[in-house]
Every structure is written in C-alpha cells, then in structure tokens.
Amino acid sequence: PAALEATIRAYGVAGRSIVTRLFDESGQPQQSKTVQVDSDDFTKKVRFRYRPDRTGTTFVTLRAALQSDDTESLKLESKTEATTRNNSQQLAVTRTPGPYRVLYVAGRPNWEFKFLRRAIEGDIEIKLDALIRIAKEEPKFSFRDTAIQESNPLVAGFSDDEETAERYDESMLLVVGGREEELESGFPSTAEDLYLYDAIILDDIEAGFFTAPQQLLLRDFVGERGGGLMMLGGVDTFNRGGWESTPVGQMLPVYLDGPADVTRASEGLRGTGEFFAEDDATFELTRTGKLQPWLRLREDNAADSSRSQLVPEISTFNELTRTKPGSTTFASLRIAGRELPGLVGQRFGKGKSIALTVGDFWRWSMRREKSEEDDLAQLWRQIIRYVTNDTPRRLSAEVESPQAFSDPHRIVVSTLGPAFRPSGNAQVKVDIEDPSGKLLTLEALPDSEVLGKYFVEYWSTVDGSYRATVSATTADGEILDPTECGWTAQASAAEFVQVAENRSLLTKLAQRSGGQLVPVSELEDFASSLPTKKVPITQVKWEPLWHQPWWLCVAVCCLCVEWGLRRWKGLA
C-alpha cells in the first residue's frame, strides 16, 4: 500500500475536533481519522495507508474539516471557516504495473521456500522462479559405481538419454516456475537472461556454486541494472558460505568477518563447535524498522507492536556483528544480552541489497492458529515488494512540479536499452488527459545534455487531475511497455495555502510603500491619528512632449548644431 501523510494546521479552534478523510478517485470515502485540537495554533500530521485497486496512476483526495461540518460527501460547506478551498488536497498515486520477476536460488530444499512460495502465490504482481539444488556434485574422480554407470543414481532410469543426464560431477537442480527452459542449464550466465528479473534471493547457497563471471554479473545486476538482492540466513550463506571476498559480499550491508558459524540455539550447538546457548534469539524491529510501511502489519501502532511480540524465538541464524556504514538496520536479534543484525539493507549503485540473517522464519507460520491471520505471508509479500519497487523499467516517466503556479509541469521520460543503459534515438509520445477527459498527444523532445532523456512541458490551466500515458519506440523498432504518471493542479487555491498573517511580507510591503504595519491592539489609536497625518497624493498625468516649448527649443538647437557641423566639415 501507498503511505500518505497530511499536515493539518488550524487557527483559533482550540478544544474542537478535526476529521480527516481519504476519498478515492470516484469521490467515495475510504478512511477517516479524528484529532483533537489542543491549541489556537495547531499542527498535526495524519497518516493513511491506501492500496489502489488498479495499476497505473489513480487520484485520491485528502480533506480536513471540523467535526461539526464533516460529511461523507466530498463537497464541503462550512459556516465557521472563512474559506474551504484550503481544506482539501488532491494527490496522484502511481502503482507500477507488474509482474515483478523474482529468482530464488537455494542450496537445498527447505521449509523457507515452501512458505515463501505459498505467500507469493497470492500476489498476482509477483512471479517467482526457483532454482533449487537437490544434490551436490561428487568429486570428478570418484570411482564409486563407475563400472556400472556414470550418471547420477538419482536420475538413473528416468532419462531417455543417459548422455545428457546429470553426472556425478554435476549438481542436481530443480526448476520451479515458468522459465524452466531458460534455467534448465543452471543460473543465468548472460546479462540478457539475468536482467529479465527484478530481484534475486539467495538462500542457503555457498559462493562456490557460482562462477566468477556469474558473481560479477550479480554485482552488475544490482549496481547497473538496479535490481534487488536479498540473502537469507542458513548453513551455507554469509561468512559460512565463503562470500566474504567475493563481489556479492561487497554488496551486502553487513561485514562477513564474524565467526563462520550458524547458531542453532534450540539444539545447544553453534556450527561444529561446542558452544551452548541458554536462550533462543528474539527478532525485534528497531526504531527505524517500526517507521517503515513495508514492515507494518497492522494499521494501529499499538496493534502492530503487539503483533511483533508474536514472532517466535529464532533458533537458526548467522552470527554477524557489524553493519557497513550507510546501511540501515531494520531489525535486530537479541540473545544472551547481545544485539546482532537481523534485517539490514543498503543502496548499492542503482539497486539495493538486503541481508536477513534468520534461517527459520517459517516457524512463525507453523505456530499460528488456523483462525489467526498469516502474518508471515503478508510480511514476505511486503518485503519482496520493497526489494523490487525501485527496480528500473526500460521506459519510465516522472513529473517535475513547477516552482511557481505560472510555470508548466515538466514530464521527464527515460528510456533504457536491453542492458538497462541509457538509449537514445527513440520516438516518445505522451498522451495527456485533462480533468474534462480531453486528450492531447504531444511528442517528447530529447534532452540535449543527457542521453536517453526526453521531456514535455504542459501548462495546467484548469484545476483538477491530469493523467499522462507515455509510449516509446526504440531506434530498432522495439515497442516498450507503456507507463503512466500523473499530477494535480489547484492554482485557484494558491492564495489560501496560508491563511495566517504573513508578518514578514506585510512589513516588507509597508516599508516599500511608505506605509505602516499596525497591530490589532493599536488599531484604535491609529484610526484617531489619521486626521493629523499627512497622506501623500500621487496622480498620474499624461502630456505630449511636443506641447512643451523647451522641447521645441531643444529640437531647433539640434538642427542648428547639425547645420554648423556640416558647414565646418565642408559637407553642406
């Protein structure tokens, strides 16, 4: 859902209540919140979470009104306020159309994938492809059973062509999803295949599974393509998976210099050592994590805090101690008086990387009652949306708001090539729908300074909502998926944005005009002194210059001087 925030300012209504309502594009009320005014100069922020019912750009209206004037109708009438033009504000909410493609890579079948896949199945905007290793490769020179067969015993008898069946020195891979042909040979080795995805999830997989070019390709996928990377905790991930000196390890938001162990507190073991932990770890959101909309599962703060207490104790996690500068810790693990990173994220190039050090999140869903909501499924969907929501598309558009109401809105369009690098020489068209429903088609002009940038300027002369549909055709004739953007214009309400007195502006006007700023308390004294004040009278008088005698004398003198100069120089 989209997070909307409204700042309410009220003057002179202390002790009264204000109702803030959220209306959808059709004018139907969706949500409302009531706040109590406790001062004459009152300021309060009200937040809403709104989920558009369709992809693309939709428009909502936030409206604040005194409780005595409030109705469920979008139109507001008030007998108390001087004007109601500044009581509402239209907003454009853009929901980027999917589907978002996610590639899940796991080193072994596990419970986490089962619950992750079950959660994503309920989201039509996310398509999950999985590449799961069900058996590791054997040493190439293992002579076990070589006298009988060379193929892996797991597929012996199930393949019509024994020559193409997996051998001892090859990993057994299981492909789950809609791209079985592309993933049949393993993890993608070219940018053309990997860049089709928006996010990559690595779960319980070691660095040795990937070749050096594949790891560099993963780094380019995040840094240049702008994709998302998420690594989950497990036996073969983070420092235990040999990632510390790899290009992928450089992208992670945590340092991998801790002990190469996986803590299993419930079993009393940590890795292969003999460390016994007395307690399991607790998964707790940090202050920053509690403010993230994608980590909230309840609308009310109190209900969301109580929900976090239902998270079961974590039994399996990677023990990492340090986060990198610039990263953000959203959740931490508390065990035996220590605080370890649990969920950490950071920006890397154009994309983002996430580290979830927990290896048994699935227990949360296993321990819930049938009548309870599946909070883990909702959390997984929101995390995946967060990882993929900033992923660039080959065609994107954004609206730059004007600095002044008399300036135009500027629609900036970006086009990217198959390698997600700026691409020029495209034909870009923008269809703009005004509040009355009238369509206007404009051709975007290329930016002379930035490759792959195009722009359109549009003057919004009518109050209301504007929707723009952008389409583009590349120089090779490829038609890119269209995109939408929108904006709102309320020029008529500009003068009512601030209804309180602007003392600095009034003082400046008085100084420039030679007047005086009079406080309300001194108004009577000022009125009584007006008869004795000298008021300058300014009149505008128009008179032709040719009617002035001195101007005629100047003209005659100029003619005489010219004649004298010509005689002197012999030009006459």
Summary of the structure (lengths in Angstrom):
residues: 572
radius of gyration: 34.4
end to end distance: 89.2
largest distance: 127.5
contacts: 1602
relative contact order: 0.09
helix: 23%
strand: 32%
